[in-house]
Amino acid sequence: MVTNADVLRYLESMDFPAPKEDIVREAERAGAPHEVLQALRGMPPVDYQNTEEVARSAKTDLAPDASPAELAAKTRDRTHQRVARHMRQI
């Protein structure tokens, strides 16, 4: 299980805005484990303006102690859902 905090830990030195490919490359450079890289590769191929957008788009689970409101907010977020499913890199 990969959480948003796990993903963002490897993007501390990332400059935004940045395309998905640069975000994945930065995580690889920072030594991110396979699970984190897989979560980042599952994001739609668009430019991200900040770490909040990355956290919303990455294929992660919320922390086990996430509140129902946090779970609902992640479910409602449709910021980068314009990309057709068959065009998303998994």
N, C-alpha and C positions, 0 to 999 in steps of 0.2 A: 504494500500500500504506500503510495507516494502522496504527500500532502503539498499544499501550496508553499508552505515554509521550506520543505525539502527542495523544491524547484527554485525558489527565489534565492536560496543560500548560494547557488552557483552563478547568480547573475548580478552580484553586488557591484562589479566593475563595468557593467554593461552601459553603453551610451544609447540613449533613445532620442528620436524614433529609430527603430531598427526592424528589418524584415525578419521573418521566421528563420531563415537560413543562418543569419548572423547570430541570432539568439541561441540556436542549437550549437553553432560553432563555438561560441563563448562558453557555454556549459561544458562542452567537450574539453576545451582548453583548461577550464577550472577543475577538471577531474570528476565530473558528475558521473554517478553510477548509471548503469544501463536503464534502470527503471525511470530515472529522471529524464534521460535522453528520450526514452520512448514517450513519456508524457509530453515533452516539448515537440517531438515530431508529429504528434497527433493534433497539433494546433492547425487552424486554417492558414494557408500561405498568404498572409497580408502583412502590412507594416503595423507594428505595435508602438504606441506612443509612450508607454510607461510599464512598470512592473505590475501595476494593478490589472492592466489589460492582459498581460501574460498570465497572471494568476487566474483570471476569469476564463481564459481560453484553454489553458493547459488541461490535459486529460488527467486530472488528479482527484483524489478523495479529500474531503475536508478532514481536519483533525478529528479524532474520535470524540472529543468533547465539544464539537461544533453544535451550536444551538439550532433549533428548528428554523429560526429566521435566517441564519447563514446558509443552511441547506436550501431554503426557498429562494434566496437571492441568487445563488449559483444556478439553480434550475431556471429562473426567469430571465437571466442574462442572455441576450441574443445579439450581443455586439458583433461577433464575427460569424454568425450562422448563415451569412449570405452565400458562402461557398458551398457548392453542391457536394454531397457526401462522396461521390465517386472521384472528385478532384482533391479531396483531403488526403494528405500523406499520413499514413499510420505507422 
